[in-house]
């Protein structure tokens, strides 16, 4: 289980991508596409993409499809969430 006092490892999503369940792979892909669209300033669905990925990470973690460490690494390295006490 993830310990909030343990530093989050840098996580190379590209090399780990294939081990994630298909729904999580698709969510990461859609988030990355949305992130690029948002940079143009003409895409307003980015918040939905963020929330969908966060939800899918939570589902994958709770269902045991990924470990807590993997979940927090994704939250940190893909979504930019910093776990602070």
Backbone atoms as SQL, in Angstrom:
CREATE TABLE atoms (id INTEGER PRIMARY KEY, chain TEXT, resi INTEGER, resn TEXT, atom TEXT, x REAL, y REAL, z REAL);
INSERT INTO atoms VALUES
  (1, 'A', 1, 'UNK', 'N', 0.843, -1.183, 0.000),
  (2, 'A', 1, 'UNK', 'CA', 0.000, 0.000, 0.000),
  (3, 'A', 1, 'UNK', 'C', 0.886, 1.243, 0.000),
  (4, 'A', 2, 'UNK', 'N', 0.394, 2.268, -0.632),
  (5, 'A', 2, 'UNK', 'CA', 1.126, 3.526, -0.721),
  (6, 'A', 2, 'UNK', 'C', 1.213, 4.183, 0.639),
  (7, 'A', 3, 'UNK', 'N', 2.389, 4.637, 0.979),
  (8, 'A', 3, 'UNK', 'CA', 2.637, 5.336, 2.234),
  (9, 'A', 3, 'UNK', 'C', 2.859, 6.804, 1.901),
  (10, 'A', 4, 'UNK', 'N', 2.076, 7.705, 2.484),
  (11, 'A', 4, 'UNK', 'CA', 2.159, 9.128, 2.136),
  (12, 'A', 4, 'UNK', 'C', 3.512, 9.741, 2.480),
  (13, 'A', 5, 'UNK', 'N', 4.300, 9.064, 3.284),
  (14, 'A', 5, 'UNK', 'CA', 5.604, 9.586, 3.666),
  (15, 'A', 5, 'UNK', 'C', 6.723, 9.126, 2.728),
  (16, 'A', 6, 'UNK', 'N', 6.405, 8.206, 1.831),
  (17, 'A', 6, 'UNK', 'CA', 7.383, 7.719, 0.870),
  (18, 'A', 6, 'UNK', 'C', 7.339, 8.604, -0.369),
  (19, 'A', 7, 'UNK', 'N', 8.485, 9.104, -0.811),
  (20, 'A', 7, 'UNK', 'CA', 8.482, 9.950, -2.008),
  (21, 'A', 7, 'UNK', 'C', 7.931, 9.196, -3.212),
  (22, 'A', 8, 'UNK', 'N', 7.226, 9.892, -4.065),
  (23, 'A', 8, 'UNK', 'CA', 6.675, 9.295, -5.272),
  (24, 'A', 8, 'UNK', 'C', 7.794, 9.164, -6.298),
  (25, 'A', 9, 'UNK', 'N', 7.915, 7.972, -6.853),
  (26, 'A', 9, 'UNK', 'CA', 8.941, 7.728, -7.859),
  (27, 'A', 9, 'UNK', 'C', 8.520, 8.378, -9.172),
  (28, 'A', 10, 'UNK', 'N', 9.511, 8.839, -9.902),
  (29, 'A', 10, 'UNK', 'CA', 9.216, 9.269, -11.261),
  (30, 'A', 10, 'UNK', 'C', 8.794, 8.021, -12.014),
  (31, 'A', 11, 'UNK', 'N', 7.787, 8.145, -12.814),
  (32, 'A', 11, 'UNK', 'CA', 7.156, 6.991, -13.420),
  (33, 'A', 11, 'UNK', 'C', 7.083, 7.200, -14.919),
  (34, 'A', 12, 'UNK', 'N', 7.683, 6.303, -15.666),
  (35, 'A', 12, 'UNK', 'CA', 7.656, 6.398, -17.118),
  (36, 'A', 12, 'UNK', 'C', 6.395, 5.709, -17.623),
  (37, 'A', 13, 'UNK', 'N', 5.361, 6.518, -17.866),
  (38, 'A', 13, 'UNK', 'CA', 4.074, 5.984, -18.291),
  (39, 'A', 13, 'UNK', 'C', 4.210, 5.229, -19.603),
  (40, 'A', 14, 'UNK', 'N', 5.063, 5.691, -20.495),
  (41, 'A', 14, 'UNK', 'CA', 5.216, 5.052, -21.804),
  (42, 'A', 14, 'UNK', 'C', 5.659, 3.592, -21.674),
  (43, 'A', 15, 'UNK', 'N', 6.590, 3.302, -20.778),
  (44, 'A', 15, 'UNK', 'CA', 7.072, 1.927, -20.651),
  (45, 'A', 15, 'UNK', 'C', 6.104, 1.056, -19.858),
  (46, 'A', 16, 'UNK', 'N', 5.291, 1.641, -19.007),
  (47, 'A', 16, 'UNK', 'CA', 4.351, 0.883, -18.194),
  (48, 'A', 16, 'UNK', 'C', 2.951, 0.810, -18.813),
  (49, 'A', 17, 'UNK', 'N', 2.717, 1.582, -19.870),
  (50, 'A', 17, 'UNK', 'CA', 1.394, 1.751, -20.458),
  (51, 'A', 17, 'UNK', 'C', 0.715, 0.416, -20.775),
  (52, 'A', 18, 'UNK', 'N', 1.439, -0.520, -21.331),
  (53, 'A', 18, 'UNK', 'CA', 0.846, -1.783, -21.787),
  (54, 'A', 18, 'UNK', 'C', 0.372, -2.679, -20.645),
  (55, 'A', 19, 'UNK', 'N', 0.841, -2.448, -19.423),
  (56, 'A', 19, 'UNK', 'CA', 0.398, -3.293, -18.315),
  (57, 'A', 19, 'UNK', 'C', -0.892, -2.778, -17.681),
  (58, 'A', 20, 'UNK', 'N', -1.295, -1.570, -18.040),
  (59, 'A', 20, 'UNK', 'CA', -2.532, -1.013, -17.481),
  (60, 'A', 20, 'UNK', 'C', -3.737, -1.628, -18.182),
  (61, 'A', 21, 'UNK', 'N', -4.876, -1.713, -17.469),
  (62, 'A', 21, 'UNK', 'CA', -6.091, -2.207, -18.121),
  (63, 'A', 21, 'UNK', 'C', -6.485, -1.290, -19.281),
  (64, 'A', 22, 'UNK', 'N', -7.204, -1.840, -20.248),
  (65, 'A', 22, 'UNK', 'CA', -7.526, -1.092, -21.468),
  (66, 'A', 22, 'UNK', 'C', -8.294, 0.197, -21.190),
  (67, 'A', 23, 'UNK', 'N', -9.214, 0.185, -20.220),
  (68, 'A', 23, 'UNK', 'CA', -9.976, 1.402, -19.923),
  (69, 'A', 23, 'UNK', 'C', -9.066, 2.506, -19.389),
  (70, 'A', 24, 'UNK', 'N', -8.034, 2.143, -18.649),
  (71, 'A', 24, 'UNK', 'CA', -7.102, 3.134, -18.125),
  (72, 'A', 24, 'UNK', 'C', -6.169, 3.634, -19.235),
  (73, 'A', 25, 'UNK', 'N', -5.757, 2.740, -20.106),
  (74, 'A', 25, 'UNK', 'CA', -4.954, 3.150, -21.252),
  (75, 'A', 25, 'UNK', 'C', -5.705, 4.178, -22.096),
  (76, 'A', 26, 'UNK', 'N', -6.975, 3.907, -22.363),
  (77, 'A', 26, 'UNK', 'CA', -7.787, 4.815, -23.172),
  (78, 'A', 26, 'UNK', 'C', -7.970, 6.157, -22.473),
  (79, 'A', 27, 'UNK', 'N', -8.170, 6.130, -21.180),
  (80, 'A', 27, 'UNK', 'CA', -8.359, 7.358, -20.413),
  (81, 'A', 27, 'UNK', 'C', -7.092, 8.213, -20.423),
  (82, 'A', 28, 'UNK', 'N', -5.931, 7.582, -20.289),
  (83, 'A', 28, 'UNK', 'CA', -4.656, 8.310, -20.349),
  (84, 'A', 28, 'UNK', 'C', -4.493, 8.935, -21.733),
  (85, 'A', 29, 'UNK', 'N', -4.796, 8.158, -22.753),
  (86, 'A', 29, 'UNK', 'CA', -4.686, 8.643, -24.131),
  (87, 'A', 29, 'UNK', 'C', -5.599, 9.854, -24.352),
  (88, 'A', 30, 'UNK', 'N', -6.850, 9.749, -23.919),
  (89, 'A', 30, 'UNK', 'CA', -7.798, 10.852, -24.095),
  (90, 'A', 30, 'UNK', 'C', -7.376, 12.084, -23.303),
  (91, 'A', 31, 'UNK', 'N', -6.826, 11.871, -22.120),
  (92, 'A', 31, 'UNK', 'CA', -6.344, 12.992, -21.316),
  (93, 'A', 31, 'UNK', 'C', -5.206, 13.715, -22.032),
  (94, 'A', 32, 'UNK', 'N', -4.263, 12.951, -22.576),
  (95, 'A', 32, 'UNK', 'CA', -3.129, 13.556, -23.289),
  (96, 'A', 32, 'UNK', 'C', -3.598, 14.323, -24.524),
  (97, 'A', 33, 'UNK', 'N', -4.568, 13.783, -25.246),
  (98, 'A', 33, 'UNK', 'CA', -5.135, 14.477, -26.402),
  (99, 'A', 33, 'UNK', 'C', -5.811, 15.768, -25.949),
  (100, 'A', 34, 'UNK', 'N', -6.596, 15.681, -24.875),
  (101, 'A', 34, 'UNK', 'CA', -7.267, 16.866, -24.335),
  (102, 'A', 34, 'UNK', 'C', -6.292, 17.917, -23.849),
  (103, 'A', 35, 'UNK', 'N', -5.200, 17.464, -23.274),
  (104, 'A', 35, 'UNK', 'CA', -4.175, 18.385, -22.786),
  (105, 'A', 35, 'UNK', 'C', -3.589, 19.196, -23.943),
  (106, 'A', 36, 'UNK', 'N', -3.338, 18.527, -25.061),
  (107, 'A', 36, 'UNK', 'CA', -2.821, 19.221, -26.240),
  (108, 'A', 36, 'UNK', 'C', -3.863, 20.184, -26.822),
  (109, 'A', 37, 'UNK', 'N', -5.117, 19.750, -26.883),
  (110, 'A', 37, 'UNK', 'CA', -6.189, 20.619, -27.382),
  (111, 'A', 37, 'UNK', 'C', -6.354, 21.849, -26.505),
  (112, 'A', 38, 'UNK', 'N', -6.221, 21.672, -25.198),
  (113, 'A', 38, 'UNK', 'CA', -6.414, 22.779, -24.251),
  (114, 'A', 38, 'UNK', 'C', -5.365, 23.867, -24.448),
  (115, 'A', 39, 'UNK', 'N', -4.207, 23.492, -24.919),
  (116, 'A', 39, 'UNK', 'CA', -3.135, 24.471, -25.153),
  (117, 'A', 39, 'UNK', 'C', -3.516, 25.475, -26.239),
  (118, 'A', 40, 'UNK', 'N', -4.453, 25.103, -27.106),
  (119, 'A', 40, 'UNK', 'CA', -4.888, 26.020, -28.156),
  (120, 'A', 40, 'UNK', 'C', -5.859, 27.065, -27.611),
  (121, 'A', 41, 'UNK', 'N', -6.411, 26.795, -26.435),
  (122, 'A', 41, 'UNK', 'CA', -7.365, 27.723, -25.830),
  (123, 'A', 41, 'UNK', 'C', -8.768, 27.587, -26.371),
  (124, 'A', 42, 'UNK', 'N', -9.006, 26.599, -27.214),
  (125, 'A', 42, 'UNK', 'CA', -10.319, 26.434, -27.828),
  (126, 'A', 42, 'UNK', 'C', -10.990, 25.128, -27.435),
  (127, 'A', 43, 'UNK', 'N', -10.469, 24.477, -26.432),
  (128, 'A', 43, 'UNK', 'CA', -11.038, 23.197, -25.984),
  (129, 'A', 43, 'UNK', 'C', -11.461, 23.337, -24.535),
  (130, 'A', 44, 'UNK', 'N', -12.731, 23.099, -24.292),
  (131, 'A', 44, 'UNK', 'CA', -13.259, 23.314, -22.949),
  (132, 'A', 44, 'UNK', 'C', -13.613, 22.016, -22.222),
  (133, 'A', 45, 'UNK', 'N', -13.269, 20.881, -22.793),
  (134, 'A', 45, 'UNK', 'CA', -13.544, 19.598, -22.167),
  (135, 'A', 45, 'UNK', 'C', -12.406, 19.058, -21.328),
  (136, 'A', 46, 'UNK', 'N', -11.362, 19.869, -21.154),
  (137, 'A', 46, 'UNK', 'CA', -10.169, 19.410, -20.453),
  (138, 'A', 46, 'UNK', 'C', -10.471, 19.017, -19.007),
  (139, 'A', 47, 'UNK', 'N', -11.328, 19.768, -18.326),
  (140, 'A', 47, 'UNK', 'CA', -11.692, 19.416, -16.948),
  (141, 'A', 47, 'UNK', 'C', -12.344, 18.038, -16.892),
  (142, 'A', 48, 'UNK', 'N', -13.174, 17.740, -17.870),
  (143, 'A', 48, 'UNK', 'CA', -13.808, 16.420, -17.926),
  (144, 'A', 48, 'UNK', 'C', -12.777, 15.325, -18.138),
  (145, 'A', 49, 'UNK', 'N', -11.797, 15.587, -18.997),
  (146, 'A', 49, 'UNK', 'CA', -10.739, 14.604, -19.246),
  (147, 'A', 49, 'UNK', 'C', -9.946, 14.331, -17.968),
  (148, 'A', 50, 'UNK', 'N', -9.634, 15.392, -17.235),
  (149, 'A', 50, 'UNK', 'CA', -8.907, 15.276, -15.975),
  (150, 'A', 50, 'UNK', 'C', -9.700, 14.415, -14.984),
  (151, 'A', 51, 'UNK', 'N', -10.981, 14.747, -14.821),
  (152, 'A', 51, 'UNK', 'CA', -11.827, 14.025, -13.860),
  (153, 'A', 51, 'UNK', 'C', -12.019, 12.572, -14.266),
  (154, 'A', 52, 'UNK', 'N', -12.165, 12.315, -15.571),
  (155, 'A', 52, 'UNK', 'CA', -12.338, 10.942, -16.047),
  (156, 'A', 52, 'UNK', 'C', -11.093, 10.115, -15.749),
  (157, 'A', 53, 'UNK', 'N', -9.917, 10.678, -16.005),
  (158, 'A', 53, 'UNK', 'CA', -8.684, 9.943, -15.730),
  (159, 'A', 53, 'UNK', 'C', -8.516, 9.709, -14.232),
  (160, 'A', 54, 'UNK', 'N', -8.786, 10.713, -13.431),
  (161, 'A', 54, 'UNK', 'CA', -8.679, 10.544, -11.981),
  (162, 'A', 54, 'UNK', 'C', -9.629, 9.439, -11.511),
  (163, 'A', 55, 'UNK', 'N', -10.837, 9.431, -12.044),
  (164, 'A', 55, 'UNK', 'CA', -11.813, 8.403, -11.687),
  (165, 'A', 55, 'UNK', 'C', -11.338, 7.014, -12.113),
  (166, 'A', 56, 'UNK', 'N', -10.821, 6.911, -13.326),
  (167, 'A', 56, 'UNK', 'CA', -10.347, 5.608, -13.801),
  (168, 'A', 56, 'UNK', 'C', -9.133, 5.115, -13.015),
  (169, 'A', 57, 'UNK', 'N', -8.272, 6.030, -12.598),
  (170, 'A', 57, 'UNK', 'CA', -7.150, 5.641, -11.738),
  (171, 'A', 57, 'UNK', 'C', -7.688, 5.093, -10.418),
  (172, 'A', 58, 'UNK', 'N', -8.664, 5.784, -9.844),
  (173, 'A', 58, 'UNK', 'CA', -9.258, 5.320, -8.583),
  (174, 'A', 58, 'UNK', 'C', -9.889, 3.942, -8.734),
  (175, 'A', 59, 'UNK', 'N', -10.636, 3.750, -9.816),
  (176, 'A', 59, 'UNK', 'CA', -11.286, 2.458, -10.066),
  (177, 'A', 59, 'UNK', 'C', -10.241, 1.363, -10.213),
  (178, 'A', 60, 'UNK', 'N', -9.194, 1.630, -10.993),
  (179, 'A', 60, 'UNK', 'CA', -8.141, 0.632, -11.208),
  (180, 'A', 60, 'UNK', 'C', -7.433, 0.279, -9.897),
  (181, 'A', 61, 'UNK', 'N', -7.229, 1.281, -9.060),
  (182, 'A', 61, 'UNK', 'CA', -6.563, 1.046, -7.777),
  (183, 'A', 61, 'UNK', 'C', -7.441, 0.218, -6.843),
  (184, 'A', 62, 'UNK', 'N', -8.691, 0.614, -6.703),
  (185, 'A', 62, 'UNK', 'CA', -9.602, -0.075, -5.777),
  (186, 'A', 62, 'UNK', 'C', -9.894, -1.505, -6.237),
  (187, 'A', 63, 'UNK', 'N', -9.995, -1.696, -7.544),
  (188, 'A', 63, 'UNK', 'CA', -10.293, -3.037, -8.058),
  (189, 'A', 63, 'UNK', 'C', -9.062, -3.942, -8.103),
  (190, 'A', 64, 'UNK', 'N', -7.889, -3.367, -7.822),
  (191, 'A', 64, 'UNK', 'CA', -6.669, -4.159, -7.800),
  (192, 'A', 64, 'UNK', 'C', -6.006, -4.320, -9.157),
  (193, 'A', 65, 'UNK', 'N', -6.469, -3.561, -10.162),
  (194, 'A', 65, 'UNK', 'CA', -5.855, -3.637, -11.485),
  (195, 'A', 65, 'UNK', 'C', -4.474, -2.986, -11.512),
  (196, 'A', 66, 'UNK', 'N', -4.250, -2.014, -10.634),
  (197, 'A', 66, 'UNK', 'CA', -2.935, -1.390, -10.468),
  (198, 'A', 66, 'UNK', 'C', -2.681, -1.256, -8.967),
  (199, 'A', 67, 'UNK', 'N', -1.430, -1.106, -8.607),
  (200, 'A', 67, 'UNK', 'CA', -1.087, -0.952, -7.193),
  (201, 'A', 67, 'UNK', 'C', -1.311, 0.499, -6.755),
  (202, 'A', 68, 'UNK', 'N', -1.324, 0.718, -5.463),
  (203, 'A', 68, 'UNK', 'CA', -1.439, 2.083, -4.937),
  (204, 'A', 68, 'UNK', 'C', -0.250, 2.927, -5.376),
  (205, 'A', 69, 'UNK', 'N', 0.927, 2.317, -5.414),
  (206, 'A', 69, 'UNK', 'CA', 2.114, 3.050, -5.854),
  (207, 'A', 69, 'UNK', 'C', 1.969, 3.485, -7.312),
  (208, 'A', 70, 'UNK', 'N', 1.478, 2.594, -8.163),
  (209, 'A', 70, 'UNK', 'CA', 1.254, 2.950, -9.566),
  (210, 'A', 70, 'UNK', 'C', 0.199, 4.052, -9.678),
  (211, 'A', 71, 'UNK', 'N', -0.857, 3.945, -8.887),
  (212, 'A', 71, 'UNK', 'CA', -1.926, 4.946, -8.925),
  (213, 'A', 71, 'UNK', 'C', -1.385, 6.325, -8.550),
  (214, 'A', 72, 'UNK', 'N', -0.619, 6.389, -7.470),
  (215, 'A', 72, 'UNK', 'CA', -0.084, 7.685, -7.061),
  (216, 'A', 72, 'UNK', 'C', 0.966, 8.205, -8.033),
  (217, 'A', 73, 'UNK', 'N', 1.716, 7.301, -8.628),
  (218, 'A', 73, 'UNK', 'CA', 2.683, 7.736, -9.632),
  (219, 'A', 73, 'UNK', 'C', 1.960, 8.330, -10.838),
  (220, 'A', 74, 'UNK', 'N', 0.857, 7.725, -11.267),
  (221, 'A', 74, 'UNK', 'CA', 0.064, 8.284, -12.368),
  (222, 'A', 74, 'UNK', 'C', -0.524, 9.634, -11.983),
  (223, 'A', 75, 'UNK', 'N', -1.097, 9.717, -10.791),
  (224, 'A', 75, 'UNK', 'CA', -1.676, 10.991, -10.344),
  (225, 'A', 75, 'UNK', 'C', -0.620, 12.092, -10.340),
  (226, 'A', 76, 'UNK', 'N', 0.565, 11.741, -9.875),
  (227, 'A', 76, 'UNK', 'CA', 1.641, 12.724, -9.759),
  (228, 'A', 76, 'UNK', 'C', 2.236, 13.084, -11.123),
  (229, 'A', 77, 'UNK', 'N', 2.609, 12.068, -11.893),
  (230, 'A', 77, 'UNK', 'CA', 3.362, 12.294, -13.124),
  (231, 'A', 77, 'UNK', 'C', 2.503, 12.621, -14.335),
  (232, 'A', 78, 'UNK', 'N', 1.255, 12.204, -14.355),
  (233, 'A', 78, 'UNK', 'CA', 0.386, 12.513, -15.492),
  (234, 'A', 78, 'UNK', 'C', -0.525, 13.699, -15.157),
  (235, 'A', 79, 'UNK', 'N', -1.186, 13.630, -14.008),
  (236, 'A', 79, 'UNK', 'CA', -2.139, 14.688, -13.649),
  (237, 'A', 79, 'UNK', 'C', -1.506, 15.861, -12.912),
  (238, 'A', 80, 'UNK', 'N', -0.305, 15.662, -12.385),
  (239, 'A', 80, 'UNK', 'CA', 0.366, 16.743, -11.674),
  (240, 'A', 80, 'UNK', 'C', -0.119, 16.947, -10.256),
  (241, 'A', 81, 'UNK', 'N', -0.777, 15.943, -9.700),
  (242, 'A', 81, 'UNK', 'CA', -1.280, 16.027, -8.324),
  (243, 'A', 81, 'UNK', 'C', -0.131, 15.750, -7.364),
  (244, 'A', 82, 'UNK', 'N', 0.018, 16.608, -6.383),
  (245, 'A', 82, 'UNK', 'CA', 1.049, 16.438, -5.366),
  (246, 'A', 82, 'UNK', 'C', 0.357, 16.074, -4.070),
  (247, 'A', 83, 'UNK', 'N', 0.740, 14.944, -3.506),
  (248, 'A', 83, 'UNK', 'CA', 0.153, 14.487, -2.253),
  (249, 'A', 83, 'UNK', 'C', 0.850, 15.179, -1.106),
  (250, 'A', 84, 'UNK', 'N', 0.141, 16.052, -0.442),
  (251, 'A', 84, 'UNK', 'CA', 0.688, 16.783, 0.702),
  (252, 'A', 84, 'UNK', 'C', -0.125, 16.450, 1.929),
  (253, 'A', 85, 'UNK', 'N', 0.539, 16.493, 3.036),
  (254, 'A', 85, 'UNK', 'CA', -0.133, 16.231, 4.317),
  (255, 'A', 85, 'UNK', 'C', -0.811, 17.479, 4.793);
